[in-house]
Amino acid sequence: MRSMQAPVGKRVLMLLENNPYPQDGRVRREANVLVGAGYRVTVIAPAGPKQPWRDIINGVRVYRYPRPPEGEGLIGYLWEYGYSLVAACLLSLFLFFYDDFDIIHAHNPPDTFVLLAAGYKPLGKRFVFDHHDLSPEMYYARFRGEGNKMVYQALLLLEQLTFRLSDHVIATNQSYKAIATQRGGVPESRVTIVRNGPDLNRVRTADPDPALRQKAPIIIGYVGEMGYHDGVDYLLRAIKHLIDDVGRTDFYCVLVGQGDAWPELQELKTELGLDDYVWFPGFVSDAELMSYLSTADICVDPDPSNPFTDRSTMIKMAEFMALGKPIVAFDLTEHRFTAQDAAIYARANDELDFARNIALLMDDPERRAQMARIGKERIQTQLAWQHQEHCLIEAYDKITGHTT
């Protein structure tokens, strides 16, 4: 792998823990952009099923370590993150002596990669923090405000250390930039917003799925993670309200994805009597995903209001817009920035109001079409990944002193 040369100062080591590579879309897009701009990019990440420990994908060098089981509880999280940190450290040492690197680009969560970066800072390596998630707030949301206070404080401490050691911070939106500058004390000149926009080369309208289309006059679609903080339980209860309190049965809901809460969501679906109205296909191929979403008449984002979601940009909102889908979502700050008039907003965490807004769109095809046009145009002209690439390059120009 030594043959892939780049000028000194333009050798990037990316660190990723919570997803394999290239499955993590944001990391994949950023790595590809940097390679296209003349950087040599190496990614350390956990291995997915049947992935080799070394690989080259579209010019990106990949080194993988065996993925640990996902942590549950304090001991589980300490094991998962501790193991991943040690594995990444060992691979980084191999790369340091084998081929070297100039910039460590850490993608969170978790924020533990700052401990690795701290060892290389005295050697002149620069540290870029790519702030995907607010780890303290995400922990709060994961446990609905009832998590271990010591863990929460430790996450805040790691975040502060990360901000302090960073040479540059990449934020996904204005809310995250404010966290970096206000809570983290990072100068504005060292924070760049690179939004998490959909790649229009991948997110494209496909032929509707005939079997799904025949299920009901209105198809409701969701795609995304199904963790305990993602709000799919709110959606199921909203669907129950849609049937019992709004009096609608002329719909079918497809919920694509999986996550920690998936088994409990299956139980909740049956407990609420929704087996005839809701389908969980699990993980599907990209082609199936685009077909299911292209079939949907309405898409939904049930992320509830909390300190994490109120500040976070959800990529699924932008993907729904890219496909020309009207959206129902709870009223969150970054939802409104992303979707604007391409969505209608239910009162925060009010499941009955969510159901009523779904019914409102079910009865108004003209409004659905207007919202679809607004969303698609906003993605194509402002928010698509193709409009974010230059922001990443500009950030790296600041870091390296090179002009790309």
C-alpha positions in Angstrom: 0.0 0.0 0.0 3.0 2.3 0.0 2.5 3.2 -3.6 -0.3 5.6 -2.8 1.8 8.7 -2.2 0.8 12.2 -1.2 2.8 15.3 -0.3 3.9 15.6 3.3 1.2 17.5 5.2 -1.6 15.9 3.1 -1.7 12.4 4.7 -4.9 11.8 6.6 -5.7 9.1 9.2 -9.4 8.8 9.8 -10.7 7.1 12.9 -14.2 5.5 13.0 -15.7 3.4 15.8 -19.5 3.2 15.6 -19.8 1.9 12.0 -17.7 -0.2 9.5 -16.2 1.4 6.5 -17.5 2.1 3.8 -21.0 1.6 5.3 -20.8 4.9 7.2 -22.0 7.3 4.5 -20.7 10.6 5.8 -17.2 9.1 6.4 -17.2 7.5 3.0 -18.2 10.8 1.3 -15.6 12.8 3.2 -12.8 10.3 2.5 -13.7 10.3 -1.2 -13.7 14.1 -1.4 -10.3 14.3 0.2 -8.8 11.7 -2.1 -10.1 13.6 -5.0 -8.4 16.7 -3.7 -5.0 15.0 -3.6 -4.9 13.8 0.0 -3.9 10.3 0.9 -6.6 9.0 3.2 -6.4 5.9 5.5 -9.3 4.8 7.6 -9.2 2.7 10.7 -12.6 1.2 11.5 -14.3 -1.9 12.9 -14.8 -4.8 10.5 -18.2 -5.6 9.1 -19.2 -9.2 8.2 -16.6 -10.9 5.9 -14.6 -7.7 5.5 -10.8 -8.1 5.2 -8.5 -6.4 7.6 -6.8 -4.4 4.8 -8.5 -3.0 1.8 -8.4 -0.2 -0.8 -11.8 1.3 -1.8 -11.9 4.1 -4.4 -8.4 5.1 -3.4 -9.1 5.1 0.3 -6.8 2.7 2.3 -8.8 0.8 5.0 -7.4 -1.1 8.1 -9.9 -2.9 10.1 -10.0 -4.6 13.6 -12.5 -7.2 14.8 -15.6 -5.5 15.9 -16.5 -6.0 19.6 -20.1 -6.6 20.8 -22.1 -3.4 21.3 -21.9 -2.3 24.9 -24.8 -2.6 27.3 -24.6 -0.8 30.6 -21.5 0.8 32.1 -19.2 -2.2 32.0 -20.3 -3.0 28.5 -19.6 0.5 27.2 -16.3 0.6 28.9 -15.3 -2.7 27.3 -16.5 -1.7 23.8 -14.9 1.7 23.8 -11.8 0.6 25.6 -11.2 -2.3 23.2 -11.8 -0.1 20.2 -9.5 2.6 21.4 -6.7 0.0 22.0 -7.2 -1.6 18.6 -7.2 1.8 16.9 -4.0 2.8 18.8 -2.2 -0.4 17.7 -3.2 0.0 14.1 -2.2 3.7 14.2 1.3 2.8 15.6 1.7 0.3 12.7 0.8 3.1 10.2 3.0 5.6 12.0 6.1 3.5 11.6 5.1 2.0 8.2 3.9 5.0 6.2 3.2 7.9 8.7 0.4 10.4 8.6 0.1 14.2 9.2 -3.6 14.7 10.3 -5.7 12.6 12.6 -9.4 13.0 11.6 -11.6 11.5 14.3 -15.3 10.8 13.8 -17.4 10.5 16.9 -19.2 8.9 18.7 -17.5 8.1 20.9 -15.2 11.0 21.9 -12.5 8.6 23.2 -10.2 9.1 20.1 -8.9 12.3 21.7 -6.8 10.0 24.0 -5.2 8.5 20.9 -4.7 12.0 19.3 -3.1 13.3 22.5 -0.2 10.9 22.1 0.6 12.1 18.6 0.2 15.9 19.2 3.7 16.2 20.6 5.0 14.6 17.4 3.5 17.5 15.3 0.3 15.7 14.2 -2.8 17.8 13.7 -6.1 16.8 15.1 -9.5 17.3 13.4 -12.6 16.5 15.3 -15.6 15.6 13.1 -18.5 16.2 15.4 -21.3 13.8 14.3 -23.2 13.6 17.6 -23.4 15.3 20.9 -22.2 12.4 23.0 -23.4 13.7 26.4 -26.8 14.6 25.1 -27.1 11.3 23.1 -26.4 9.4 26.3 -29.1 11.5 28.1 -31.6 10.7 25.3 -30.6 7.0 25.1 -31.6 6.5 28.8 -34.5 9.1 28.7 -32.6 11.3 31.3 -32.1 8.4 33.8 -28.6 7.4 32.9 -25.6 7.2 35.2 -24.6 10.8 36.2 -20.9 9.9 36.4 -21.0 8.6 32.9 -22.7 11.8 31.7 -20.0 13.9 33.4 -17.2 11.7 32.0 -18.7 12.3 28.5 -18.7 16.0 29.1 -15.1 15.9 30.2 -14.0 13.9 27.1 -15.9 16.4 24.9 -14.1 19.3 26.6 -10.7 17.6 26.1 -11.5 16.9 22.5 -12.4 20.5 21.8 -9.3 21.7 23.6 -6.9 19.5 21.7 -8.5 20.0 18.3 -6.8 22.0 15.6 -10.1 22.2 13.8 -13.7 21.1 14.4 -16.1 20.1 11.7 -19.7 20.6 12.8 -22.8 19.3 11.1 -24.9 22.3 11.7 -25.1 25.7 13.4 -26.3 24.2 16.7 -23.2 22.0 16.8 -21.0 25.0 15.9 -22.5 26.9 18.8 -21.7 23.9 21.2 -18.1 24.0 20.0 -17.6 27.7 20.4 -19.7 28.3 23.5 -19.4 25.1 25.5 -16.0 24.1 24.1 -14.4 27.5 23.8 -13.2 26.8 20.2 -12.6 30.0 18.2 -15.1 30.4 15.3 -12.2 30.5 12.9 -11.4 26.9 13.8 -15.0 25.6 13.2 -16.4 24.7 9.8 -19.9 23.6 9.1 -20.1 20.6 6.7 -23.7 19.6 6.6 -24.8 16.0 6.3 -26.5 16.2 3.0 -27.6 13.3 0.8 -25.5 12.2 -2.2 -27.7 12.8 -5.2 -25.7 10.1 -7.1 -27.0 7.5 -4.6 -30.4 8.9 -3.4 -32.5 8.6 -6.5 -36.2 7.9 -7.2 -36.7 4.3 -8.1 -39.6 2.3 -9.4 -42.3 1.8 -6.7 -42.6 -1.6 -5.1 -45.8 -3.2 -6.6 -46.5 -5.4 -3.6 -46.1 -2.5 -1.1 -48.2 -0.2 -3.4 -51.1 -2.6 -3.2 -51.3 -2.6 0.6 -53.3 0.6 1.0 -54.3 3.8 -0.7 -51.7 5.7 1.4 -48.2 4.3 2.2 -46.3 5.9 5.1 -42.5 5.4 5.1 -39.7 5.6 7.6 -36.0 4.7 7.3 -33.3 5.0 9.9 -31.8 3.7 13.1 -34.1 2.1 15.6 -32.3 2.8 18.9 -34.0 3.7 22.1 -33.6 7.4 21.4 -34.8 7.4 17.8 -38.5 7.7 18.6 -39.9 4.8 16.6 -42.0 3.9 19.7 -43.5 7.4 19.4 -44.4 6.6 15.8 -46.1 3.3 16.7 -48.2 5.0 19.3 -49.0 7.8 16.8 -50.2 5.1 14.4 -52.4 3.7 17.1 -53.9 7.2 17.6 -54.4 7.4 13.8 -56.6 4.3 13.9 -58.4 4.7 17.2 -58.7 8.5 17.6 -58.6 9.8 14.1 -60.5 6.9 12.6 -58.2 6.1 9.7 -57.4 2.6 8.4 -56.7 3.4 4.8 -52.9 3.3 5.2 -49.9 1.0 5.5 -46.6 1.8 7.2 -43.2 0.5 6.2 -40.4 1.0 8.8 -36.9 0.2 7.3 -33.9 -0.3 9.6 -32.8 -2.0 12.8 -31.2 -1.1 16.0 -31.0 -1.8 19.8 -34.7 -1.2 20.3 -35.8 -3.4 17.3 -37.0 -6.4 19.4 -39.0 -4.2 21.8 -40.5 -2.4 18.8 -41.8 -5.7 17.4 -43.4 -6.4 20.7 -44.9 -3.0 21.0 -46.4 -3.3 17.4 -48.2 -6.5 18.4 -49.2 -5.1 21.8 -50.8 -2.1 20.1 -52.6 -4.3 17.6 -50.7 -2.9 14.6 -49.6 -6.1 12.9 -52.0 -5.4 9.9 -50.8 -1.8 9.5 -47.0 -1.8 10.1 -44.2 -3.8 8.5 -40.6 -3.9 9.7 -38.5 -5.4 6.9 -35.2 -4.9 8.8 -32.1 -4.0 6.8 -32.6 -4.0 3.1 -30.4 -3.4 0.0 -30.0 0.2 -1.3 -32.2 -0.8 -4.3 -35.0 -2.1 -2.1 -34.7 1.0 0.2 -35.1 3.4 -2.7 -38.0 1.4 -4.0 -39.8 1.4 -0.7 -39.3 5.1 -0.2 -40.3 5.9 -3.8 -43.6 4.0 -3.0 -44.3 6.1 0.1 -46.9 8.9 -0.2 -45.8 10.4 3.2 -42.5 10.0 5.1 -42.2 10.4 8.8 -39.4 11.4 11.3 -40.5 10.6 14.8 -37.4 11.8 16.7 -38.8 13.2 19.9 -37.7 16.5 21.4 -34.8 16.3 23.8 -31.4 18.0 24.3 -29.8 15.7 21.6 -32.4 15.8 18.8 -33.2 19.5 19.2 -29.7 20.3 18.1 -29.0 17.4 15.6 -29.5 17.2 11.9 -31.2 14.0 10.8 -29.9 12.7 7.4 -33.2 10.9 6.9 -35.1 14.2 6.7 -32.9 15.3 3.8 -33.1 12.0 2.1 -36.9 12.1 2.2 -36.7 15.6 0.7 -34.3 14.4 -2.1 -36.9 11.8 -3.1 -39.7 14.4 -3.2 -41.6 13.2 -0.1 -43.7 15.3 2.2 -42.7 14.8 5.8 -44.4 14.8 9.2 -42.1 15.4 12.1 -42.0 16.7 15.6 -41.2 20.4 15.9 -37.4 20.5 16.4 -35.0 23.4 15.7 -32.8 21.6 13.1 -35.8 19.9 11.6 -37.2 23.3 10.7 -33.9 24.5 9.3 -33.5 21.4 7.1 -37.0 20.9 5.8 -38.7 24.3 6.2 -42.0 24.1 4.3 -41.3 20.5 3.1 -42.6 19.2 6.4 -45.4 19.8 8.8 -44.5 19.9 12.4 -46.4 18.2 15.3 -46.2 19.6 18.8 -43.1 18.3 20.4 -43.6 14.7 21.6 -47.4 14.9 21.1 -48.3 11.6 19.5 -51.9 12.4 18.9 -51.0 15.6 17.1 -48.5 13.6 15.0 -51.3 11.3 14.0 -53.6 14.3 13.1 -50.9 15.8 10.9 -50.5 12.5 9.1 -54.2 12.5 8.4 -54.1 16.1 7.3 -51.6 15.1 4.5 -53.4 11.9 3.7 -56.4 14.1 2.7 -54.5 16.8 0.8 -52.6 15.4 -2.3 -52.1 19.0 -3.6 -50.3 20.0 -0.5 -48.3 16.8 -0.5 -47.2 17.6 -4.1 -46.3 21.2 -3.2 -44.2 20.1 -0.1 -42.5 17.5 -2.3 -41.4 20.2 -4.8 -40.2 22.5 -2.1 -38.1 19.8 -0.4 -36.6 18.5 -3.6 -35.6 21.9 -4.8 -34.0 22.8 -1.4 -31.9 19.6 -1.5 -30.8 20.1 -5.2 -29.9 23.8 -4.8 -28.6 24.0 -1.2 -28.3 20.9 1.0 -27.1 18.0 -1.2 -23.6 16.6 -0.4 -22.4 18.1 -3.7 -22.9 21.6 -2.1 -21.0 20.6 1.0 -17.8 19.2 -0.5 -16.2 22.6 -0.9 -16.7 23.3 2.8 -14.7 20.3 3.7 -11.9 21.3 1.3 -11.9 24.8 2.7 -11.5 23.5 6.2 -8.5 21.3 5.1 -7.0 24.3 3.3 -7.1 26.1 6.6 -5.6 23.2 8.5 -2.7 22.5 6.0 -2.1 25.9 4.7 -2.4 24.5 1.2 -4.9 25.8 -1.4 -6.8 23.0 -3.2 
